[in-house]
Amino acid sequence: MQKRSFLSGAILGLLLTAAMPLTTFAVEEADFNMRTTRDLFDLCSVKDDNPNYLSAHWACKGFIEGAVQYHDGISDTKNLHRLICYPATATISDGKAAFVVWGTENQNNTEYMEEIPVVGIVRALAAKYPCTK
């Protein structure tokens, strides 16, 4: 997934987040703690007309990038198989879109939405980009 433009965007997102008072967020301040898949879904599904869209957007994309890089790093060993098999052309934006679709479809599934967010993002991306053996 494309990493160079992500880094610049992530830095911009963090700077914007730091510059904005947290009391003005339309999303819950607690969502930025990303303790649950629902928290991550709330951030990733913020609409672009929301005044805090950039902060939520880059927080979401940064989390997805980190989760995918970790997945790729640990699944390169001979004993751990891949859970996500995305094409070389996939982008972080594609991953975000897949997660939002998955989250919308599963938003009433309390079990999934209360899991730690890395499990939710892996579930979503594995559903979009399954691995075949």
C-alpha positions in Angstrom: 0.0 0.0 0.0 1.2 3.5 -0.7 3.4 4.7 2.2 5.2 7.9 1.1 2.1 10.1 0.6 0.6 8.6 3.8 3.5 9.7 6.0 3.1 13.4 4.9 -0.7 13.1 5.4 -0.4 11.5 8.7 1.9 14.2 10.0 -0.5 16.8 8.7 -3.4 15.0 10.4 -1.5 14.9 13.7 -0.7 18.6 13.5 -4.3 19.4 12.8 -5.5 17.3 15.6 -3.1 18.9 18.1 -4.1 22.4 16.9 -7.9 21.9 17.4 -9.6 21.9 20.8 -11.0 18.5 21.5 -14.3 19.9 22.7 -15.2 20.9 19.1 -15.1 17.4 17.7 -18.4 16.0 16.3 -17.0 12.5 16.8 -16.5 11.5 20.4 -13.1 12.4 21.9 -13.0 8.9 23.2 -13.1 7.6 19.6 -9.6 8.8 19.1 -8.4 6.4 21.8 -9.4 3.6 19.4 -10.1 1.1 22.1 -12.8 -0.8 20.1 -13.6 -1.5 16.5 -16.6 0.8 16.9 -14.3 3.7 17.8 -12.2 3.1 14.7 -15.4 2.8 12.6 -16.7 6.1 14.0 -13.5 7.8 12.9 -13.3 6.2 9.5 -16.9 6.9 8.7 -16.9 10.6 9.4 -18.2 12.5 6.4 -16.0 14.9 4.6 -18.3 17.9 5.4 -17.5 17.4 9.1 -15.2 20.2 10.3 -13.0 17.5 12.0 -12.9 15.3 8.9 -9.1 15.7 8.3 -8.2 14.6 11.9 -10.5 11.6 11.8 -9.5 10.7 8.3 -5.8 10.6 8.9 -6.2 8.9 12.3 -8.2 6.2 10.5 -5.7 5.8 7.6 -2.7 5.8 10.0 -4.3 3.0 12.1 -5.0 1.0 8.9 -1.5 1.5 7.6 0.0 0.4 10.9 -2.2 -2.7 11.1 -1.4 -3.7 7.5 2.4 -3.1 8.0 2.3 -5.3 11.1 0.3 -8.0 9.4 2.8 -8.0 6.4 5.8 -8.0 8.7 4.7 -11.0 10.8 3.2 -13.0 8.0 6.5 -13.0 6.1 7.9 -15.7 8.3 7.5 -19.3 7.4 5.2 -20.2 10.3 2.6 -17.5 10.0 0.2 -17.4 7.0 -1.3 -14.3 5.6 -4.8 -13.3 6.6 -5.1 -10.5 4.1 -4.1 -10.9 0.4 -4.6 -7.5 -1.1 -3.4 -6.8 -4.7 -0.3 -4.7 -5.3 -2.6 -1.9 -6.6 -4.6 -1.6 -3.3 -4.2 1.7 -1.4 -4.9 2.7 2.1 -8.0 4.6 0.8 -9.2 1.2 -0.6 -8.7 -0.3 2.8 -10.5 2.5 4.5 -13.4 2.1 2.1 -13.5 -1.7 2.6 -13.5 -1.2 6.4 -16.4 1.4 6.3 -18.5 -1.0 4.1 -17.7 -3.9 6.5 -18.4 -1.7 9.5 -21.7 -0.5 8.1 -22.7 -4.1 7.5 -21.7 -5.2 11.0 -22.5 -2.1 13.1 -25.2 -4.0 15.0 -22.8 -6.9 15.8 -21.8 -6.1 19.3 -19.3 -8.8 19.5 -17.3 -7.6 16.5 -17.7 -3.9 17.3 -16.5 -4.3 20.8 -13.3 -6.1 19.8 -10.0 -4.3 19.7 -9.8 -2.4 16.5 -6.9 -4.3 14.9 -9.2 -7.4 14.9 -11.9 -5.4 13.2 -9.7 -4.1 10.5 -8.2 -7.5 9.9 -11.7 -9.0 9.7 -12.8 -6.3 7.2 -9.7 -6.5 5.0 -9.7 -10.3 5.0 -13.3 -10.2 3.9 -12.4 -7.8 1.1 -9.1 -9.5 0.2 -9.3 -13.1 1.2 -6.3 -15.4 0.8 -6.8 -18.6 -1.2 -4.5 -21.6 -0.6 
